[in-house]
Amino acid sequence: MSNVDGRLGSRVAATPGAARLALGDLLVILGFLMVGELNHGVDPVASPLVVADTVAPFLAGWVVGALVFRSYAPGATRTVRSAVFRAAGAWVLAAAIGLALRATPYFHGNSPASFAMVVTSVGVASLSTWRAAVAVR
C-alpha cells in the first residue's frame, strides 16, 4: 500500500456501507438542489444542462468537504454527533467551494448573500438529518 492509499484509506472506507452512504448523500444533495431549481422555474427535463451547471460546483465542493471532514472514514456514522458534525462541516465547506465556483465565469449564476445562506443552511439541515438517521439505525 502506498502512502497515498494509506492517507485516502483513513478518509474513505472502501466498503459497501460507505458506498451506500455516498449514494444517500448524493441523493440528498441532488434532492434539495432540485427543489431549488424547481422553485426558480427551471424544468430539469427541459433544461438538464442548466441543472448540471447548478449542481456541479456543489458536488465538486462535496468531494473536497467530505475528504477534509472524513465523512466516509471508518466509523463516520458510529454516533449521531460524529455523523452530524462530519456532514455539517463537509457541507459548509462544500457550499463555500460551490459558491466560489459559481462566482467564476465557468458556471452560471452568482452568489448573493441570501442564496449563500439558503444553500448552506438547507444543505446542513438536509445532510445532518440524513446522517443522523443513518447513525441511529
C-alpha positions, 0 to 999 in steps of 0.5 A: 500500500502506498502512502497515498492509499494509506492517507485516502484509506483513513478518509474513505472506507472502501466498503459497501456501507460507505458506498451506500452512504455516498449514494444517500448523500448524493441523493440528498444533495441532488434532492434539495438542489432540485427543489431549488431549481424547481422553485426558480422555474427551471424544468430539469427535463427541459433544461438538464444542462442548466441543472448540471451547471447548478449542481456541479460546483456543489458536488465538486465542493462535496468531494473536497468537504467530505475528504477534509471532514472524513465523512466516509472514514471508518466509523463516520456514522458510529454516533449521531454527533460524529455523523452530524458534525462530519456532514455539517462541516463537509457541507459548509465547506462544500457550499463555500467551494460551490459558491466560489465556483459559481462566482467564476465565469465557468458556471452560471449564476452568482452568489448573493448573500441570501442564496449563500445562506439558503444553500448552506443552511438547507444543505446542513439541515438536509445532510445532518438529518440524513446522517443522523438517521443513518447513525441511529439505525 
